[in-house]
Amino acid sequence: MRGLGESTAQRLELDLTHLFTFGLQGTSYTNIDGETVATTTGDGLAIFSNSHTITLDATLVDNLNGTEPIGRPGLELGERLFANMVNMNAIKVPVMPDTIITSDEPQVINIVKEFMHSTSAPDTAERADNVYRAKYNHIILPYLATTNLGAPTATGRFFWMLADLKHKDAIVEFSEMPTFKAATPDSNGEDFRTDKQQLSLLWETIVEQLSKLRETLFETIRSQARKFREGSTTIMGAPSFLRAVV
């Protein structure tokens, strides 16, 4: 029975993080239980896409930064995507990213730290002032670069995203809180080799996208997971606007 609470929180974190991992790769994936999970928004496209649609006209909205690596050019390109944000009526929506989200790849983490803490620009020989110092928060998602089964993978190691965590309009609803189901006599739940009963862990979540364009799921997942271990939370918020690169 030891570690069951922690393993539950880790599984929840894995599932939520995989909305990003596979939302950057396609419109669905098969999770660890063999279930198909959709990674689409209201327009039927992947969470991250260069061609999201709006209801007013044929205007396409881009929230995918391509293959630009983390660095000043990549950050400025991501910020430009935020500056181009429009609503369903093609009217500009002023939003400002305040958080950089990455995997736990050391190379990427160290680059972000250099931009966040250096007095001088870390990527120029002239050592100009670092305009990114203290501009962003940094969130590390340890499960971002994992397979659908949770194993480490090279895919996703260099994924990074910009997020505006001040504006959130999506939630994760726990329609069934995690519960442990113990085996009953004669249910084949006993392991004759160890005389121990097996337990199954059940829960159900519903991701509600309250806005139908570009909105994605996110909150400080690790913080919420820790709170879940302590039994102090059931609802997690999500940011309205997210920009990402592969």
Summary of the structure (lengths in Angstrom):
residues: 246
radius of gyration: 20.2
end to end distance: 39.0
largest distance: 74.5
contacts: 723
relative contact order: 0.21
helix: 22%
strand: 30%
